[in-house]
Amino acid sequence: MADQMQPARHIFRTVMLMSAGIALLIVAHTITIWFWAAGFYGSGAFSDFATSFYFSTITYTTLGYGDIVLDPGARIFGSFAAITGLLTFGLSTAFLVGLLVRILPDVFQQDQNNNIT
């Protein structure tokens, strides 16, 4: 009975660590989007914060709908928001893959040991 509890603990640990990692990344991306929105609003690119937040979200995620555009003088600022989003999503992917590599070998090793005995 105790041997059956061990794989369940590993699976629970894996799920909890991955959930915590994903939650951390979501919070980090959200904070970054809020900073970009504050930057757009503070620079006078948009007259209201809601539009600034919408634009920063669309730009940061590199969707770029095109329904809201910046003045020519502020476009370089918008492109840096897109570059930042692109790079941080790449880093987030690397972080999650690194987390999986560290966590899952323990789970697979435990499963392999259970199948041998």
Backbone hydrogen bonds, N-H to C=O, Kabsch-Sander energy under -0.5 kcal/mol:
donor,donor_aa,acceptor,acceptor_aa,energy
5,M,1,M,-1.0
6,Q,2,A,-1.1
8,A,4,Q,-0.9
9,R,5,M,-2.1
10,H,6,Q,-1.9
11,I,7,P,-2.5
12,F,8,A,-2.6
13,R,9,R,-2.8
14,T,10,H,-2.7
15,V,11,I,-2.7
16,M,12,F,-2.6
17,L,13,R,-2.7
18,M,14,T,-2.5
19,S,15,V,-2.5
20,A,16,M,-2.5
21,G,17,L,-2.4
22,I,18,M,-2.6
23,A,19,S,-2.6
24,L,20,A,-2.4
25,L,21,G,-2.0
26,I,22,I,-2.5
27,V,23,A,-2.5
28,A,24,L,-2.4
29,H,25,L,-2.7
30,T,26,I,-2.5
31,I,27,V,-2.6
32,T,28,A,-2.1
33,I,29,H,-2.4
34,W,30,T,-2.3
35,F,31,I,-2.2
36,W,32,T,-2.4
37,A,33,I,-2.6
38,A,34,W,-2.5
39,G,35,F,-2.3
40,F,36,W,-2.7
41,Y,37,A,-2.6
42,G,38,A,-3.0
43,S,39,G,-1.8
44,G,41,Y,-1.1
45,A,40,F,-1.9
46,F,40,F,-0.8
52,S,48,D,-1.6
53,F,49,F,-2.9
54,Y,50,A,-2.5
55,F,51,T,-2.8
56,S,52,S,-2.5
57,T,53,F,-2.3
58,I,54,Y,-2.5
59,T,55,F,-2.6
60,Y,56,S,-2.8
61,T,57,T,-2.0
62,T,59,T,-1.3
63,L,58,I,-1.7
64,G,58,I,-1.3
74,A,71,D,-1.7
75,R,71,D,-0.7
75,R,72,P,-0.7
78,G,74,A,-1.6
79,S,75,R,-2.3
80,F,76,I,-1.6
81,A,77,F,-1.3
82,A,78,G,-1.7
83,I,79,S,-2.4
84,T,80,F,-2.6
85,G,81,A,-2.2
86,L,82,A,-2.6
87,L,83,I,-2.6
88,T,84,T,-2.6
89,F,85,G,-2.3
90,G,86,L,-1.6
91,L,87,L,-2.4
92,S,88,T,-2.3
93,T,89,F,-2.0
94,A,90,G,-2.2
95,F,91,L,-2.5
96,L,92,S,-2.5
97,V,93,T,-2.4
98,G,94,A,-2.6
99,L,95,F,-2.3
100,L,96,L,-2.4
101,V,97,V,-2.5
102,R,98,G,-1.8
103,I,99,L,-2.1
104,L,100,L,-2.7
106,D,103,I,-0.8
107,V,103,I,-1.0
108,F,104,L,-2.8
109,Q,105,P,-2.5
110,Q,106,D,-2.0
111,D,107,V,-2.2
112,Q,108,F,-2.4
113,N,109,Q,-2.2
114,N,110,Q,-1.9
115,N,111,D,-1.7
116,I,112,Q,-1.4
117,T,113,N,-1.6
